[in-house]
Amino acid sequence: MKKNIVHIGHAAVMAALAATTLGSCATQKNHQKTDNSMNATKIESNLDEQYLVLSDAEQKAVAQTNDFAFNLFRTQEGMDSKVLSPISVAYLMGMLANGAEGATQTEIMKALGQDGTSLQTLNDAYKSIINHASALDRRTQINIANCIAVNKQVTFKNEYATAIKALFEAQVESMDFTSPKTLSKINGWCAKQTDGMIPNIVDQLDANATAVLMNAIYFNGTWASKFDKSQTKTEEFRGFTRDIKKVDMMQQEHKFMYADNKDYAAVTLPYGNGTYSMTIILPAEGKSTTDVAQQLNAKNFAELQASMTECLVDLKLPRFSTTTETPLNQPISALGAPSIFQAGQANFSNMTDAPMYVSTMLQKAKIEVSENGTKAAAVTAATMMMSMYQPDEPRHVVFHANRPFIYMITERATNTIFFIGQYTGPTE
């Protein structure tokens, strides 16, 4: 099977890109590609430390995950600062897809943009990223972790638990959902996996919940070219509504990969050995981030990267920190998977024989950008509940007794017929 050697890129910045007729200021092209990454288990292998090998099918699955990233980002348009980890949502959805069957699994794959992709291919692609991401740059910390807390009253199928442990390196643990210690344990796991950036994900644990599925992602990268703190100055920043704010503006002049067109300019800032990077897109005057976001997709992302050239960039970038809490029920439904949130319609029979659905899906994310580099973390969680079988919608019928009919009077308990007769019309 043909394999592609691919550089893995910074997941926290998957929401930026697109390009047509890009400008340049040098002839040197950048052929480095960026994708998504992270890992909870740090890998110290000396093999393939700089490259991740994917098959053609797996590479396509990653590209489609990028399209999912842009689609998800567009559901969060607005005037406020926000940060989102699409790959964290994708890993959680991947665990759900492995537990789903029939139309529910089809919907999840559709929402992920994986139409035409087999679940096995998706699993293989995500597993490759988990297995290699943390070894690609020893100066950049990438962690990914998956965990399923299962209510001790519910039994997961051995096949599902085994697969999730193998494919997603997930911790699957039976817990007492009536105990306050369980909530502390779940949130403690989040804090540990994100180095304290996301201290909790569940505010209150329903004792009737059947399971909590979680993905945690942590990124800590040092700029390949750091900003000098002494050059950081307080400057004006024009907000979304053109209101003027004061920010701590970092600045440096350095060679970076750059491209521009009539809609925006883009610059890529590498971390560590260059495996991971942040791409920043600045809309042109008269354009908004919403205008640019409408263009974004995986194809334009790749075109942007391929067109970038090395330029001497007079760079200014605010030092900032953003924390976002994103409810995901509505966005994921809108992207094509509404049934997973509907009792009586969701089918997670590969996970357990108990009828379950996702009651809430939520992500908490945080990013800190400073002169030294970037720290970013996200935790995505899905709380599952037992489905109470919903009665079918009553069938709509027409009953017009406008011709002869039979009737009976019966006793309910024994069904004894006390009277029986027929009616053929009024007597004269």
C-alpha positions as CSV (number, residue, x, y, z in Angstrom):
1,M,0.0,0.0,0.0
2,K,1.4,3.4,-1.0
3,K,2.4,5.6,1.9
4,N,2.7,9.4,2.1
5,I,5.4,11.0,4.3
6,V,3.7,13.9,6.0
7,H,4.7,16.6,8.5
8,I,2.1,17.0,11.3
9,G,1.2,20.6,12.1
10,H,-0.3,22.5,15.0
11,A,-3.8,21.5,15.8
12,A,-4.8,24.7,17.7
13,V,-4.6,26.7,14.5
14,M,-6.6,24.6,12.1
15,A,-9.1,27.4,11.8
16,A,-7.1,29.7,9.5
17,L,-6.5,29.5,5.8
18,A,-7.6,29.5,2.2
19,A,-6.2,31.1,-0.9
20,T,-6.4,31.8,-4.5
21,T,-4.0,34.0,-6.6
22,L,-1.6,34.4,-3.7
23,G,1.1,37.0,-3.8
24,S,4.8,36.2,-3.0
25,C,8.1,37.9,-2.2
26,A,10.5,35.2,-3.0
27,T,10.9,32.1,-5.2
28,Q,11.6,29.6,-2.4
29,K,8.5,27.5,-1.9
30,N,7.5,25.8,1.3
31,H,6.4,22.2,0.8
32,Q,6.0,21.5,4.4
33,K,2.4,20.4,5.2
34,T,0.6,20.8,8.5
35,D,-2.1,18.6,10.0
36,N,-3.2,17.9,13.5
37,S,-1.6,16.2,16.4
38,M,-1.1,15.3,20.0
39,N,-0.5,12.5,22.5
40,A,-1.0,11.6,26.1
41,T,1.8,9.0,26.1
42,K,5.1,10.6,25.3
43,I,7.0,8.6,22.8
44,E,10.8,8.5,23.1
45,S,11.5,6.3,20.1
46,N,14.4,7.5,17.9
47,L,12.7,6.2,14.8
48,D,10.8,8.5,12.4
49,E,11.1,11.4,14.8
50,Q,10.4,14.0,12.1
51,Y,7.9,12.3,9.8
52,L,4.6,10.5,10.0
53,V,3.8,7.9,7.3
54,L,0.2,7.7,6.1
55,S,-1.4,5.8,3.4
56,D,-3.3,7.6,0.6
57,A,-6.6,6.7,2.2
58,E,-5.4,7.9,5.6
59,Q,-4.1,11.1,4.2
60,K,-7.5,11.7,2.6
61,A,-9.1,11.1,6.0
62,V,-6.9,13.7,7.6
63,A,-7.7,16.2,4.8
64,Q,-11.4,15.5,5.4
65,T,-10.9,16.1,9.1
66,N,-9.5,19.5,8.2
67,D,-12.6,20.2,6.2
68,F,-14.6,19.2,9.4
69,A,-12.4,21.7,11.3
70,F,-13.4,24.6,9.0
71,N,-17.0,23.6,9.0
72,L,-17.1,23.4,12.8
73,F,-15.3,26.8,13.0
74,R,-17.9,28.4,10.8
75,T,-20.6,27.3,13.2
76,Q,-18.9,29.5,15.9
77,E,-18.8,32.8,13.9
78,G,-19.3,35.9,16.0
79,M,-17.6,39.1,17.3
80,D,-16.0,37.6,20.4
81,S,-12.5,36.0,20.7
82,K,-12.7,32.2,20.7
83,V,-10.5,29.1,20.5
84,L,-11.6,25.6,19.4
85,S,-9.8,22.3,18.9
86,P,-11.6,20.5,16.0
87,I,-9.3,17.5,16.3
88,S,-10.3,17.0,19.9
89,V,-13.9,16.9,18.8
90,A,-13.0,14.5,16.0
91,Y,-11.3,12.1,18.3
92,L,-14.4,12.1,20.6
93,M,-16.6,11.6,17.6
94,G,-14.3,8.8,16.5
95,M,-14.9,6.9,19.7
96,L,-18.6,7.4,19.3
97,A,-18.5,6.2,15.8
98,N,-16.8,2.9,16.9
99,G,-19.7,2.4,19.4
100,A,-22.4,3.3,16.9
101,E,-24.1,1.2,14.3
102,G,-26.4,1.8,11.3
103,A,-27.7,5.2,10.6
104,T,-26.1,6.7,13.7
105,Q,-22.6,5.7,12.6
106,T,-23.4,7.0,9.1
107,E,-24.4,10.3,10.5
108,I,-21.3,10.6,12.7
109,M,-19.0,9.9,9.7
110,K,-21.0,12.4,7.6
111,A,-20.6,15.1,10.3
112,L,-16.9,14.4,10.4
113,G,-16.8,14.9,6.6
114,Q,-15.8,11.3,6.1
115,D,-18.3,10.3,3.5
116,G,-16.7,7.4,1.6
117,T,-14.1,6.7,4.3
118,S,-14.3,3.4,6.1
119,L,-14.2,3.5,9.9
120,Q,-11.1,1.4,9.8
121,T,-9.3,3.9,7.7
122,L,-10.3,6.7,10.1
123,N,-9.2,4.7,13.0
124,D,-5.8,4.0,11.4
125,A,-5.2,7.6,10.6
126,Y,-6.1,8.8,14.1
127,K,-4.0,6.1,15.6
128,S,-1.0,7.0,13.5
129,I,-1.2,10.6,14.8
130,I,-1.6,9.5,18.4
131,N,1.4,7.2,18.0
132,H,3.8,9.7,16.4
133,A,2.8,13.2,17.3
134,S,4.8,13.7,20.5
135,A,8.0,12.3,18.9
136,L,8.1,14.7,16.0
137,D,9.7,17.6,17.9
138,R,11.4,17.1,21.2
139,R,11.2,20.9,21.9
140,T,7.4,20.9,21.5
141,Q,5.2,19.1,23.9
142,I,2.1,17.4,22.4
143,N,-0.2,15.3,24.5
144,I,-3.4,13.5,23.6
145,A,-5.5,11.5,26.0
146,N,-8.8,9.7,25.8
147,C,-10.9,8.4,28.7
148,I,-14.3,6.8,29.1
149,A,-15.8,6.8,32.6
150,V,-18.5,4.2,32.7
151,N,-21.3,4.1,35.2
152,K,-20.8,0.8,37.2
153,Q,-24.5,0.0,36.5
154,V,-23.7,-0.2,32.8
155,T,-21.6,-2.9,31.0
156,F,-19.7,-2.0,27.9
157,K,-19.1,-4.7,25.4
158,N,-15.7,-6.2,25.6
159,E,-15.1,-5.8,21.9
160,Y,-15.7,-2.1,22.1
161,A,-13.6,-1.5,25.2
162,T,-10.8,-3.5,23.7
163,A,-10.9,-1.6,20.4
164,I,-11.0,1.8,22.0
165,K,-8.0,1.0,24.3
166,A,-6.0,-0.2,21.3
167,L,-7.0,2.4,18.7
168,F,-7.3,5.5,20.9
169,E,-5.1,4.5,23.8
170,A,-8.2,5.3,25.9
171,Q,-8.6,4.6,29.6
172,V,-11.9,2.8,30.2
173,E,-12.9,2.7,33.8
174,S,-16.0,1.7,35.7
175,M,-17.0,4.3,38.3
176,D,-19.7,4.9,40.9
177,F,-21.7,7.9,39.5
178,T,-23.5,8.4,42.8
179,S,-20.2,9.2,44.5
180,P,-18.9,12.8,44.7
181,K,-15.4,11.3,44.3
182,T,-16.2,10.3,40.7
183,L,-16.8,14.0,39.6
184,S,-13.5,14.9,41.3
185,K,-11.8,12.1,39.5
186,I,-13.1,13.0,36.1
187,N,-12.2,16.7,36.5
188,G,-8.8,15.7,38.0
189,W,-8.1,13.7,34.9
190,C,-8.8,16.8,32.8
191,A,-6.5,19.0,34.9
192,K,-3.7,16.5,34.7
193,Q,-3.9,15.9,31.0
194,T,-3.9,19.6,30.2
195,D,-1.3,20.7,32.8
196,G,-4.0,22.6,34.7
197,M,-5.2,24.7,31.8
198,I,-8.6,23.0,31.8
199,P,-9.3,22.3,35.5
200,N,-12.7,20.8,34.9
201,I,-15.1,19.7,32.2
202,V,-18.2,18.4,34.1
203,D,-19.8,20.8,36.6
204,Q,-22.4,18.3,37.9
205,L,-22.5,14.5,37.2
206,D,-26.0,13.0,36.8
207,A,-26.2,9.8,38.8
208,N,-28.3,8.4,36.0
209,A,-25.7,9.1,33.3
210,T,-24.4,6.0,31.7
211,A,-20.9,7.2,30.6
212,V,-18.7,10.2,30.1
213,L,-16.4,10.1,27.0
214,M,-13.5,12.6,27.0
215,N,-10.6,13.7,24.9
216,A,-7.9,16.0,26.1
217,I,-5.3,17.8,24.1
218,Y,-2.3,19.8,25.3
219,F,0.2,21.8,23.3
220,N,3.2,23.6,24.5
221,G,5.5,25.1,21.9
222,T,8.4,27.5,21.9
223,W,8.7,29.9,18.9
224,A,11.7,29.0,16.6
225,S,12.2,32.8,16.6
226,K,11.1,34.2,20.0
227,F,9.9,37.7,20.5
228,D,12.1,40.0,22.6
229,K,10.0,41.0,25.6
230,S,11.7,44.4,25.7
231,Q,10.2,45.2,22.3
232,T,6.6,44.5,23.5
233,K,4.7,47.8,23.6
234,T,1.2,48.9,24.5
235,E,-0.5,49.7,21.2
236,E,-4.0,50.2,19.8
237,F,-6.0,47.3,18.4
238,R,-9.1,47.9,16.3
239,G,-11.9,45.5,17.3
240,F,-14.5,43.7,15.3
241,T,-16.8,46.7,15.5
242,R,-13.8,49.1,15.0
243,D,-13.7,50.0,18.6
244,I,-10.2,50.8,19.8
245,K,-8.6,48.7,22.5
246,K,-5.2,48.6,24.1
247,V,-3.1,45.4,23.7
248,D,0.4,44.3,24.6
249,M,1.9,44.1,21.0
250,M,4.8,41.8,20.5
251,Q,7.1,42.6,17.5
252,Q,10.1,41.3,15.6
253,E,11.5,41.4,12.1
254,H,12.5,38.0,10.9
255,K,12.2,35.6,7.9
256,F,8.9,33.8,7.8
257,M,6.8,32.0,5.2
258,Y,4.2,34.5,3.9
259,A,1.5,34.9,1.2
260,D,-1.1,37.5,0.5
261,N,-4.0,38.1,-1.9
262,K,-6.9,40.6,-2.3
263,D,-8.7,39.1,0.7
264,Y,-6.0,38.6,3.3
265,A,-2.3,38.2,4.2
266,A,-1.0,35.0,5.9
267,V,2.2,34.3,7.9
268,T,3.4,31.0,9.4
269,L,5.4,31.1,12.7
270,P,7.2,27.8,13.4
271,Y,7.7,26.2,16.8
272,G,10.8,24.2,17.8
273,N,12.2,22.3,14.9
274,G,9.5,23.6,12.5
275,T,7.3,20.5,12.7
276,Y,4.5,22.5,14.4
277,S,3.6,26.1,13.5
278,M,0.9,28.7,13.8
279,T,-0.5,30.2,10.7
280,I,-2.1,33.7,11.1
281,I,-4.6,35.1,8.6
282,L,-5.1,38.9,8.6
283,P,-8.2,40.0,6.5
284,A,-7.5,42.8,4.1
285,E,-8.9,46.2,4.9
286,G,-12.7,46.2,4.3
287,K,-12.8,42.4,4.9
288,S,-13.8,40.6,8.1
289,T,-12.8,37.3,9.6
290,T,-16.3,36.1,8.8
291,D,-15.7,37.0,5.1
292,V,-12.4,35.0,5.1
293,A,-13.9,32.1,7.0
294,Q,-16.4,31.5,4.3
295,Q,-13.6,30.5,1.9
296,L,-11.8,28.1,4.2
297,N,-11.5,24.4,3.3
298,A,-8.8,21.7,3.3
299,K,-8.0,22.3,-0.4
300,N,-7.4,26.0,0.0
301,F,-5.4,25.3,3.2
302,A,-3.1,23.1,1.2
303,E,-2.9,25.6,-1.6
304,L,-2.0,28.4,0.8
305,Q,0.8,26.3,2.3
306,A,2.2,25.4,-1.1
307,S,2.2,29.0,-2.2
308,M,3.9,30.5,0.7
309,T,7.4,32.0,0.2
310,E,10.1,33.1,2.6
311,C,9.9,36.9,3.3
312,L,11.5,39.3,5.7
313,V,8.4,40.1,7.8
314,D,8.0,43.1,10.0
315,L,5.7,41.3,12.4
316,K,3.4,42.5,15.2
317,L,1.3,40.1,17.1
318,P,-0.7,40.7,20.3
319,R,0.2,38.8,23.4
320,F,-3.1,37.2,24.4
321,S,-5.0,34.6,26.2
322,T,-8.4,33.3,25.2
323,T,-10.7,30.8,27.0
324,T,-13.8,29.4,25.3
325,E,-16.6,27.0,26.3
326,T,-18.4,25.6,23.3
327,P,-21.7,23.6,23.5
328,L,-21.6,21.2,20.7
329,N,-25.0,19.6,20.5
330,Q,-26.4,22.1,18.0
331,P,-23.2,22.4,15.8
332,I,-22.7,18.7,15.5
333,S,-26.4,18.2,14.7
334,A,-26.2,20.9,12.0
335,L,-23.1,19.2,10.5
336,G,-25.1,16.0,10.0
337,A,-25.4,14.0,13.2
338,P,-28.6,15.0,15.0
339,S,-29.8,11.5,16.0
340,I,-26.9,10.9,18.4
341,F,-28.6,13.5,20.7
342,Q,-32.1,12.0,20.4
343,A,-33.3,9.3,22.9
344,G,-34.9,6.4,21.1
345,Q,-33.1,7.2,17.8
346,A,-29.4,7.0,18.6
347,N,-28.0,3.5,18.0
348,F,-24.9,2.8,20.1
349,S,-25.4,-1.0,20.1
350,N,-21.7,-1.7,19.3
351,M,-20.9,0.0,22.6
352,T,-23.5,-1.6,24.9
353,D,-26.8,-3.4,24.8
354,A,-28.3,-0.6,26.9
355,P,-30.1,2.0,24.7
356,M,-28.1,5.2,25.0
357,Y,-27.8,8.6,23.5
358,V,-25.6,11.7,23.9
359,S,-27.3,14.1,26.2
360,T,-24.6,16.8,26.1
361,M,-21.4,17.4,24.2
362,L,-19.1,20.2,25.3
363,Q,-15.6,21.5,24.7
364,K,-13.5,23.8,26.9
365,A,-10.4,25.3,25.3
366,K,-7.7,27.8,26.2
367,I,-4.8,29.3,24.4
368,E,-2.0,31.5,25.7
369,V,0.3,33.3,23.2
370,S,3.4,35.1,24.5
371,E,6.9,36.2,23.5
372,N,8.2,32.7,24.3
373,G,5.7,30.6,22.5
374,T,2.2,29.1,22.8
375,K,0.3,26.9,25.3
376,A,-3.0,25.6,24.3
377,A,-5.3,22.9,25.7
378,A,-8.8,21.5,25.1
379,V,-11.1,18.9,26.6
380,T,-14.1,17.7,24.8
381,A,-16.7,15.6,26.6
382,A,-19.8,13.7,25.8
383,T,-22.2,12.7,28.5
384,M,-24.4,9.7,27.6
385,M,-27.7,8.8,29.1
386,M,-30.0,5.8,29.0
387,S,-32.7,6.1,26.3
388,M,-36.2,5.5,27.5
389,Y,-37.9,3.8,24.6
390,Q,-40.1,6.4,23.0
391,P,-43.5,5.2,21.7
392,D,-43.9,5.4,18.0
393,E,-45.8,8.3,16.6
394,P,-49.4,7.3,16.4
395,R,-50.5,6.4,12.9
396,H,-53.0,8.8,11.3
397,V,-56.0,7.0,10.0
398,V,-59.6,7.8,8.8
399,F,-62.6,5.9,10.3
400,H,-65.9,6.9,8.9
401,A,-68.6,4.6,10.1
402,N,-70.9,5.4,7.2
403,R,-71.9,1.9,6.2
404,P,-73.0,-1.3,8.1
405,F,-70.7,-2.3,11.0
406,I,-70.4,-4.8,13.8
407,Y,-70.0,-3.9,17.4
408,M,-69.2,-5.7,20.7
409,I,-69.3,-4.9,24.4
410,T,-66.5,-6.7,26.3
411,E,-65.0,-7.0,29.8
412,R,-61.5,-5.7,29.9
413,A,-59.8,-8.2,32.2
414,T,-61.1,-11.4,30.6
415,N,-62.1,-9.9,27.2
416,T,-65.5,-11.6,27.7
417,I,-68.0,-10.5,25.1
418,F,-71.2,-9.3,26.8
419,F,-72.9,-8.0,23.8
420,I,-72.3,-8.3,20.1
421,G,-74.3,-6.9,17.2
422,Q,-74.2,-5.0,14.0
423,Y,-75.6,-1.8,12.7
424,T,-76.9,-1.5,9.2
425,G,-78.6,1.8,9.4
426,P,-81.6,3.4,11.1
427,T,-84.9,1.6,11.2
428,E,-88.0,3.4,10.0
